[in-house]
Amino acid sequence: MTRFLSEEEILLAHFRLIERYGGSHGVRDLERIKSVVQGVGQEVFGVEQYPSVFEKAAVYARNIIADHPFADGNKRTGITVAIMFLQYNSQIFKAKPGELEDFALKIAVEKLDIKEISTWLQNHSKAKS
């Protein structure tokens, strides 16, 4: 069974990232965070829109990065929440130093789609033994 993140967990992750790395605290749009939480497990006519764990993680990353629900730290929060989701769902994430930050920026600048993000996340993950 898939373990999703709650609004509270996303808000807490954001708070901790700002505390650790700096930036401005604040939520610009709580409805956008609610939308992220609802969108990850979205079904259309009873069929999951994002069936794989990597697609779901990609939705967290893309939607937080693109929708800017926070005053600051959206890229950090988006990619961190995606990795948290993968870890909660039995994946081990591996990236070289700087690679994660570079990819979060690439999502924002190049407006990557779910498939591109999901492929990258899958290529940098392995199932826990």
MDTraj code that builds the backbone (N, CA, C; nanometers):
import mdtraj as md
import numpy as np

residues = "MET THR ARG PHE LEU SER GLU GLU GLU ILE LEU LEU ALA HIS PHE ARG LEU ILE GLU ARG TYR GLY GLY SER HIS GLY VAL ARG ASP LEU GLU ARG ILE LYS SER VAL VAL GLN GLY VAL GLY GLN GLU VAL PHE GLY VAL GLU GLN TYR PRO SER VAL PHE GLU LYS ALA ALA VAL TYR ALA ARG ASN ILE ILE ALA ASP HIS PRO PHE ALA ASP GLY ASN LYS ARG THR GLY ILE THR VAL ALA ILE MET PHE LEU GLN TYR ASN SER GLN ILE PHE LYS ALA LYS PRO GLY GLU LEU GLU ASP PHE ALA LEU LYS ILE ALA VAL GLU LYS LEU ASP ILE LYS GLU ILE SER THR TRP LEU GLN ASN HIS SER LYS ALA LYS SER".split()
xyz = np.array([
    [0.0830, -0.1184, 0.0000],
    [0.0000, 0.0000, 0.0000],
    [0.0877, 0.1250, 0.0000],
    [0.0531, 0.2190, -0.0823],
    [0.1320, 0.3406, -0.0977],
    [0.1147, 0.4322, 0.0234],
    [0.2240, 0.4871, 0.0709],
    [0.2245, 0.5806, 0.1835],
    [0.2420, 0.7208, 0.1270],
    [0.1377, 0.8036, 0.1351],
    [0.1413, 0.9407, 0.0851],
    [0.1820, 1.0375, 0.1958],
    [0.2257, 1.1562, 0.1570],
    [0.2577, 1.2608, 0.2536],
    [0.1349, 1.3480, 0.2763],
    [0.1194, 1.3946, 0.3979],
    [0.0087, 1.4840, 0.4328],
    [0.0517, 1.6297, 0.4125],
    [-0.0448, 1.7195, 0.4155],
    [-0.0141, 1.8630, 0.4098],
    [0.0816, 1.9000, 0.5226],
    [0.0546, 1.8470, 0.6410],
    [0.1364, 1.8791, 0.7579],
    [0.2808, 1.8341, 0.7393],
    [0.3013, 1.7169, 0.6812],
    [0.4370, 1.6679, 0.6584],
    [0.5104, 1.7553, 0.5568],
    [0.4404, 1.7994, 0.4546],
    [0.5014, 1.8880, 0.3551],
    [0.5374, 2.0215, 0.4184],
    [0.4472, 2.0765, 0.4975],
    [0.4737, 2.2038, 0.5659],
    [0.5916, 2.1911, 0.6617],
    [0.5992, 2.0803, 0.7346],
    [0.7092, 2.0589, 0.8277],
    [0.8421, 2.0434, 0.7528],
    [0.8408, 1.9692, 0.6437],
    [0.9633, 1.9539, 0.5636],
    [1.0107, 2.0904, 0.5150],
    [0.9172, 2.1719, 0.4668],
    [0.9527, 2.3063, 0.4199],
    [1.0128, 2.3897, 0.5332],
    [0.9479, 2.3882, 0.6487],
    [0.9960, 2.4643, 0.7641],
    [1.1387, 2.4236, 0.7996],
    [1.1631, 2.2932, 0.8054],
    [1.2965, 2.2438, 0.8415],
    [1.4020, 2.2810, 0.7377],
    [1.3657, 2.2776, 0.6111],
    [1.4601, 2.3161, 0.5056],
    [1.4967, 2.4640, 0.5156],
    [1.3987, 2.5474, 0.5406],
    [1.4255, 2.6915, 0.5544],
    [1.5120, 2.7163, 0.6777],
    [1.4817, 2.6485, 0.7861],
    [1.5624, 2.6628, 0.9081],
    [1.7075, 2.6216, 0.8841],
    [1.7254, 2.5138, 0.8111],
    [1.8607, 2.4601, 0.7903],
    [1.9403, 2.5373, 0.6854],
    [1.8758, 2.5724, 0.5738],
    [1.9498, 2.6307, 0.4622],
    [1.9234, 2.7787, 0.4403],
    [1.8289, 2.8346, 0.5139],
    [1.7994, 2.9768, 0.5010],
    [1.6883, 3.0042, 0.4016],
    [1.6427, 3.1269, 0.4045],
    [1.5339, 3.1683, 0.3173],
    [1.4194, 3.2239, 0.3990],
    [1.3138, 3.2570, 0.3315],
    [1.1975, 3.3173, 0.3967],
    [1.0925, 3.2120, 0.4283],
    [1.0456, 3.2154, 0.5525],
    [0.9335, 3.1293, 0.5911],
    [0.8060, 3.1861, 0.5317],
    [0.7098, 3.1014, 0.5129],
    [0.5787, 3.1499, 0.4719],
    [0.5164, 3.0675, 0.3615],
    [0.3848, 3.0534, 0.3736],
    [0.3063, 2.9841, 0.2730],
    [0.2336, 3.0898, 0.1918],
    [0.2546, 3.0892, 0.0618],
    [0.1853, 3.1832, -0.0270],
    [0.0436, 3.1380, -0.0555],
    [0.0251, 3.0054, -0.0700],
    [-0.1048, 2.9550, -0.1114],
    [-0.1255, 2.8134, -0.0576],
    [-0.1976, 2.8024, 0.0530],
    [-0.2232, 2.6728, 0.1150],
    [-0.3063, 2.5821, 0.0237],
    [-0.3908, 2.6404, -0.0583],
    [-0.4733, 2.5604, -0.1499],
    [-0.3865, 2.4854, -0.2505],
    [-0.2746, 2.5438, -0.2886],
    [-0.1847, 2.4745, -0.3823],
    [-0.1194, 2.3535, -0.3169],
    [-0.0920, 2.3641, -0.1882],
    [-0.0361, 2.2499, -0.1167],
    [-0.1418, 2.1400, -0.1068],
    [-0.2640, 2.1783, -0.0771],
    [-0.3742, 2.0814, -0.0731],
    [-0.3908, 2.0140, -0.2091],
    [-0.3754, 2.0914, -0.3147],
    [-0.3877, 2.0392, -0.4504],
    [-0.2788, 1.9362, -0.4798],
    [-0.1575, 1.9613, -0.4318],
    [-0.0475, 1.8653, -0.4499],
    [-0.0835, 1.7339, -0.3821],
    [-0.1296, 1.7425, -0.2590],
    [-0.1643, 1.6229, -0.1824],
    [-0.2742, 1.5433, -0.2533],
    [-0.3731, 1.6110, -0.3049],
    [-0.4837, 1.5440, -0.3733],
    [-0.4431, 1.4911, -0.5113],
    [-0.3560, 1.5638, -0.5799],
    [-0.3192, 1.5281, -0.7166],
    [-0.2352, 1.4032, -0.7299],
    [-0.1565, 1.3731, -0.6292],
    [-0.0655, 1.2588, -0.6376],
    [-0.1405, 1.1267, -0.6540],
    [-0.2484, 1.1093, -0.5818],
    [-0.3233, 0.9845, -0.5887],
    [-0.4472, 0.9928, -0.6757],
    [-0.4504, 1.0907, -0.7631],
    [-0.5688, 1.1179, -0.8451],
    [-0.6070, 0.9989, -0.9336],
    [-0.7374, 0.9744, -0.9385],
    [-0.7915, 0.8704, -1.0254],
    [-0.8868, 0.9333, -1.1255],
    [-0.8872, 0.8792, -1.2459],
    [-0.9801, 0.9216, -1.3500],
    [-1.0580, 0.7974, -1.3923],
    [-1.1881, 0.8003, -1.3699],
    [-1.2754, 0.6857, -1.3981],
    [-1.2237, 0.5582, -1.3319],
    [-1.1768, 0.5721, -1.2073],
    [-1.1314, 0.4577, -1.1301],
    [-0.9914, 0.4082, -1.1628],
    [-0.9197, 0.4795, -1.2484],
    [-0.7839, 0.4401, -1.2874],
    [-0.6861, 0.5458, -1.2367],
    [-0.5820, 0.4997, -1.1669],
    [-0.4812, 0.5934, -1.1169],
    [-0.4164, 0.6680, -1.2331],
    [-0.4098, 0.8001, -1.2207],
    [-0.3469, 0.8792, -1.3253],
    [-0.1948, 0.8616, -1.3227],
    [-0.1383, 0.8409, -1.2041],
    [0.0064, 0.8225, -1.1880],
    [0.0293, 0.6906, -1.1140],
    [0.0353, 0.5793, -1.1876],
    [0.0380, 0.4477, -1.1214],
    [0.1685, 0.4120, -1.0503],
    [0.2819, 0.4553, -1.1001],
    [0.4077, 0.4114, -1.0375],
    [0.4478, 0.5043, -0.9230],
    [0.5267, 0.4498, -0.8321],
    [0.5770, 0.5283, -0.7198],
    [0.6634, 0.6446, -0.7714],
    [0.7316, 0.6256, -0.8823],
    [0.8181, 0.7307, -0.9376],
    [0.7362, 0.8424, -1.0006],
    [0.6263, 0.8075, -1.0651],
    [0.5368, 0.9094, -1.1200],
    [0.4746, 0.9913, -1.0079],
    [0.4346, 0.9240, -0.9013],
    [0.3766, 0.9949, -0.7872],
    [0.4789, 1.0908, -0.7268],
    [0.6025, 1.0434, -0.7097],
    [0.7089, 1.1296, -0.6570],
    [0.7314, 1.2490, -0.7493],
    [0.7251, 1.2236, -0.8786],
    [0.7426, 1.3308, -0.9769],
    [0.6330, 1.4356, -0.9649],
    [0.5117, 1.3937, -0.9328],
    [0.4012, 1.4881, -0.9154],
    [0.4306, 1.5806, -0.7970],
    [0.4772, 1.5228, -0.6863],
    [0.5149, 1.6068, -0.5720],
    [0.6185, 1.7106, -0.6146],
    [0.7247, 1.6649, -0.6797],
    [0.8335, 1.7550, -0.7182],
    [0.7852, 1.8625, -0.8151],
    [0.7242, 1.8203, -0.9235],
    [0.6831, 1.9168, -1.0264],
    [0.5815, 2.0169, -0.9739],
    [0.4808, 1.9692, -0.9029],
    [0.3747, 2.0591, -0.8602],
    [0.4205, 2.1587, -0.7548],
    [0.5059, 2.1171, -0.6637],
    [0.5571, 2.2139, -0.5657],
    [0.6516, 2.3123, -0.6330],
    [0.7383, 2.2626, -0.7192],
    [0.8341, 2.3515, -0.7869],
    [0.7618, 2.4472, -0.8810],
    [0.6674, 2.3998, -0.9587],
    [0.6004, 2.4828, -1.0591],
    [0.4934, 2.5748, -1.0009],
    [0.4235, 2.5290, -0.8963],
    [0.3119, 2.6074, -0.8431],
    [0.3528, 2.7108, -0.7381],
    [0.4736, 2.7030, -0.6874],
    [0.5252, 2.8004, -0.5895],
    [0.4306, 2.8260, -0.4719],
    [0.3941, 2.7212, -0.3969],
    [0.3041, 2.7458, -0.2840],
    [0.3710, 2.8169, -0.1663],
    [0.5049, 2.8163, -0.1629],
    [0.5786, 2.8773, -0.0525],
    [0.6412, 3.0104, -0.0934],
    [0.6681, 3.0941, 0.0037],
    [0.7320, 3.2227, -0.0223],
    [0.8738, 3.2030, -0.0763],
    [0.9393, 3.0973, -0.0329],
    [1.0784, 3.0706, -0.0715],
    [1.1022, 2.9206, -0.0582],
    [1.2035, 2.8688, -0.1237],
    [1.2436, 2.7304, -0.1059],
    [1.1574, 2.6271, -0.1761],
    [1.0883, 2.6665, -0.2812],
    [0.9996, 2.5724, -0.3505],
    [1.0760, 2.4586, -0.4174],
    [1.1901, 2.4877, -0.4789],
    [1.2682, 2.3817, -0.5440],
    [1.3216, 2.2842, -0.4399],
    [1.3776, 2.3374, -0.3320],
    [1.4286, 2.2510, -0.2249],
    [1.3179, 2.1635, -0.1671],
    [1.2047, 2.2264, -0.1409],
    [1.0938, 2.1525, -0.0806],
    [1.0381, 2.0489, -0.1769],
    [1.0197, 2.0863, -0.3028],
    [0.9635, 1.9935, -0.4010],
    [1.0474, 1.8685, -0.4173],
    [1.1772, 1.8858, -0.4332],
    [1.2626, 1.7694, -0.4552],
    [1.2781, 1.6884, -0.3267],
    [1.2817, 1.7554, -0.2130],
    [1.2923, 1.6845, -0.0848],
    [1.1680, 1.6013, -0.0574],
    [1.0515, 1.6580, -0.0810],
    [0.9260, 1.5853, -0.0592],
    [0.9189, 1.4641, -0.1522],
    [0.9642, 1.4787, -0.2760],
    [0.9659, 1.3651, -0.3689],
    [1.0542, 1.2525, -0.3154],
    [1.1712, 1.2869, -0.2634],
    [1.2639, 1.1867, -0.2097],
    [1.2055, 1.1237, -0.0828],
    [1.1434, 1.2054, 0.0033],
    [1.0779, 1.1512, 0.1228],
    [0.9726, 1.0482, 0.0827],
    [0.8919, 1.0828, -0.0172],
    [0.7880, 0.9917, -0.0641],
    [0.8489, 0.8592, -0.1110],
    [0.9568, 0.8667, -0.1881],
    [1.0224, 0.7440, -0.2344],
    [1.0726, 0.6615, -0.1164],
    [1.1337, 0.7274, -0.0182],
    [1.1840, 0.6558, 0.0985],
    [1.0708, 0.5913, 0.1771],
    [0.9606, 0.6625, 0.1918],
    [0.8442, 0.6066, 0.2626],
    [0.7891, 0.4840, 0.1896],
    [0.8183, 0.4755, 0.0610],
    [0.7645, 0.3668, -0.0207],
    [0.8742, 0.2724, -0.0697],
    [0.9672, 0.2445, 0.0208],
    [1.0682, 0.1386, 0.0056],
    [1.1682, 0.1592, -0.1070],
    [1.2022, 0.2834, -0.1341],
    [1.3060, 0.3128, -0.2325],
    [1.4246, 0.3795, -0.1628],
    [1.5431, 0.3469, -0.2087],
    [1.6644, 0.4126, -0.1620],
    [1.7082, 0.5054, -0.2730],
    [1.7241, 0.6328, -0.2407],
    [1.7611, 0.7323, -0.3411],
    [1.9113, 0.7553, -0.3339],
    [1.9754, 0.7608, -0.4508],
    [2.1202, 0.7846, -0.4577],
    [2.1484, 0.8925, -0.5604],
    [2.2221, 0.9929, -0.5182],
    [2.2660, 1.0989, -0.6099],
    [2.4021, 1.1498, -0.5633],
    [2.4788, 1.1993, -0.6551],
    [2.6086, 1.2576, -0.6232],
    [2.5866, 1.3975, -0.5658],
    [2.6839, 1.4493, -0.4900],
    [2.6694, 1.5843, -0.4360],
    [2.6397, 1.6863, -0.5475],
    [2.5409, 1.7683, -0.5240],
    [2.5026, 1.8711, -0.6202],
    [2.4037, 1.8255, -0.7259],
    [2.3936, 1.6958, -0.7468],
    [2.3081, 1.6428, -0.8524],
    [2.1595, 1.6699, -0.8253],
    [2.1194, 1.6565, -0.7019],
    [1.9796, 1.6786, -0.6651],
    [1.9405, 1.8251, -0.6844],
    [2.0259, 1.9148, -0.6396],
    [2.0000, 2.0581, -0.6553],
    [1.9934, 2.0965, -0.8028],
    [2.0855, 2.0408, -0.8812],
    [2.0869, 2.0693, -1.0249],
    [1.9587, 2.0199, -1.0919],
    [1.9111, 1.9036, -1.0492],
    [1.7904, 1.8502, -1.1106],
    [1.6679, 1.9322, -1.0719],
    [1.6598, 1.9760, -0.9473],
    [1.5469, 2.0609, -0.9047],
    [1.5437, 2.1889, -0.9884],
    [1.6591, 2.2467, -1.0137],
    [1.6665, 2.3671, -1.0976],
    [1.6246, 2.3350, -1.2409],
    [1.6659, 2.2202, -1.2903],
    [1.6291, 2.1787, -1.4264],
    [1.4773, 2.1626, -1.4395],
    [1.4122, 2.1062, -1.3365],
    [1.2666, 2.0928, -1.3379],
    [1.2022, 2.2298, -1.3561],
    [1.2545, 2.3281, -1.2817],
    [1.1974, 2.4633, -1.2866],
    [1.2247, 2.5327, -1.4191],
    [1.3481, 2.5301, -1.4627],
    [1.3888, 2.6055, -1.5821],
    [1.3346, 2.5434, -1.7103],
    [1.3462, 2.4108, -1.7204],
    [1.3052, 2.3432, -1.8437],
    [1.1600, 2.2954, -1.8412],
    [1.0929, 2.3180, -1.7284],
    [0.9520, 2.2785, -1.7134],
    [0.9317, 2.1309, -1.7521],
    [1.0124, 2.0464, -1.6870],
    [1.0072, 1.9033, -1.7164],
    [0.8696, 1.8461, -1.6856],
    [0.8307, 1.7444, -1.7617],
    [0.7011, 1.6807, -1.7377],
    [0.7183, 1.5623, -1.6423],
    [0.6066, 1.5043, -1.6042],
    [0.6060, 1.3939, -1.5075],
    [0.6919, 1.2774, -1.5559],
    [0.6827, 1.2433, -1.6831],
    [0.7597, 1.1300, -1.7366],
    [0.9099, 1.1545, -1.7229],
    [0.9562, 1.2734, -1.7578],
    [1.0996, 1.3045, -1.7488],
    [1.1483, 1.3014, -1.6035],
    [1.0705, 1.3584, -1.5155],
    [1.1082, 1.3617, -1.3737],
    [1.1073, 1.2206, -1.3168],
    [1.0032, 1.1470, -1.3483],
    [0.9888, 1.0114, -1.2965],
    [1.1027, 0.9214, -1.3445],
    [1.1426, 0.9344, -1.4692],
    [1.2532, 0.8547, -1.5233],
    [1.3824, 0.8861, -1.4489],
    [1.4082, 1.0147, -1.4252],
    [1.5295, 1.0547, -1.3535],
    [1.5278, 0.9982, -1.2117],
    [1.4151, 1.0107, -1.1437],
    [1.4049, 0.9582, -1.0067],
    [1.4255, 0.8067, -1.0047],
    [1.3683, 0.7380, -1.1002],
    [1.3838, 0.5921, -1.1064],
    [1.5289, 0.5531, -1.1320],
    [1.5949, 0.6274, -1.2186],
    [1.7353, 0.5990, -1.2504],
    [1.8291, 0.6266, -1.1312],
    [1.7799, 0.7003, -1.0320],
    [1.8611, 0.7335, -0.9150],
    [1.8088, 0.6654, -0.7880],
    [1.7310, 0.5595, -0.8057],
    [1.6725, 0.4881, -0.6925],
    [1.6885, 0.3384, -0.7087],
    [1.6780, 0.2694, -0.5972],
    [1.6699, 0.1241, -0.6015],
    [1.5815, 0.0792, -0.4865],
    [1.5156, -0.0330, -0.5045],
    [1.4260, -0.0856, -0.4023],
    [1.5057, -0.1323, -0.2818],
    [1.4500, -0.1069, -0.1626],
    [1.5135, -0.1567, -0.0404],
    [1.5065, -0.3078, -0.0408],
    [1.6125, -0.3692, 0.0065],
    [1.6188, -0.5168, 0.0115],
    [1.5370, -0.5708, 0.1246],
])
top = md.Topology()
chain = top.add_chain()
for i, resn in enumerate(residues, 1):
    res = top.add_residue(resn, chain, resSeq=i)
    for name in ("N", "CA", "C"):
        top.add_atom(name, md.element.get_by_symbol(name[0]), res)
traj = md.Trajectory(xyz[None], top)
